[in-house]
């Protein structure tokens, strides 16, 4: 029950909803406040352990504007029983005879969705990656190229454009065997092709060290105080002329912050969490070390505490 204003009672009264008739009725005077309402909620909820391959849902998935038929094509399912096997073999042949122009696209979109799910990416990034792949596929210029690298590169570009960048190594970990070099080449190829098609430079978004920092800190199990200090240090590092990649700077800042905490992290663990080589972290740390007093917040470490930092 809920409250609503009744014009007969001239006040707020409790109302009851009659689901069978779709009427909203005042519980005090019986006046029908609203008739034949449309219930927009789902008919039922299907749980995985209760479905038994008998899903009662009578509607399909959402339309996909990137597919020729909008993703609303019909697929003949296999019935049960001996007679069903006969029907399946007969109808199945007709099903396979019908050429589906979007078959390769559907498989590509499915692969992108699997990679995105493994990385924990949101639906907007999946959709953007699908759009990028569709544009490149329409140009008919990816034949003969590594399909896994192309799909991984589309996902990498989508992450950049949606301001949720991932490192090439993170993308590579879910790219079904494609190497970092292959993904890098595929990314450059896609960007070049789309820039020629659009007649203008392709917006990729700017990468900042802070884009990766919180995720790296979470992987290392750092406490909130250390994470906040690292975020502030990364923001201050952008004011300095440190000619290192944002990922290397993030890794070096984490190394610096953890040295000043009780829960020190070995350089090897930081390298595994960030995907940056230990030597690269040392070199980046060497560049940041002279500015430690400007980078580390006073609330996290005092001037005398900075003497505990190891000399590069």
RALIN-V347679 format. One line per field, one symbol per residue. ss: DSSP state (A for helix, B for strand, O for the rest). phi: phi as a letter, one per 30 degrees, with the letter a starting at -180 (. if undefined). psi: psi as a letter, one per 40 degrees, with the letter a starting at -180 (. if undefined). A space follows every 10 residues. Layout:
ss: ???
phi: ???
psi: ???
//
This chain:
ss: OBBBBBOOOO BBBBBBBBOO OOBBBBOOOO OBBBOOOOOO OOOOOOOOOO OOOOOOOOOO OOOOOOOOOO OOOOOOOOOO OAAAAAAAAA AAAAAAAOOO OOAAAAAAAA AAAAAAAAAO OOAAAAAAAA AAAAAAAAOO OOOOOOAAAA AAAAAAAAAA AOOOOOOAAA AAOOOOOOOA AAAAAAAAAA AAAAAAAAOO OOOOOOOOOA AAAAAAAAAA OOOAAAAAAA AAAAAAAOOO OOOOOAAAAA AAAAAAAAAO OOOOOOAAAA AAAAOOOAAA AAAAAAAAAO OAAAAOOOOO OOOAAAAAOO OO
phi: .bcadcdddi adbdbccddd cicccddcci dddbchdcdc dddacccddc dhhbdddcbc dddbddcdci icdccddddc jddddddddd dddddddddc dcdddddddd ddddddddci dddddedddd dddddddddh ccdicddddd dddddddddd dchbdbdddd dddcchjddd dddddddddd edddddddia dcdcicccdd dceddddddd iddddddddd dddddddddc cccbdedddd dddddddddc cdcdcdeddd dddcicdedd dddddddded cedddddddc bdeddddddd dd
psi: iiiihhddef ihihiihhdd efihhhedee hhdhifihhe iidihhidee dffgheheia iiiheeidee efihhhihii iddddddddd dddddddhhh eedddddddd ddddddddef iidddddddd ddddddddef eeheihdddd dddddddddd defgiiiddd ddeeefehid dddddddddd ddddddddei ihheihhide deddddddde fiiddddddd dddddddeei ghgiiddddd ddddddddde idghhidddd dddeehiddd ddddddddde eddddhided hidddeeehi h.
//
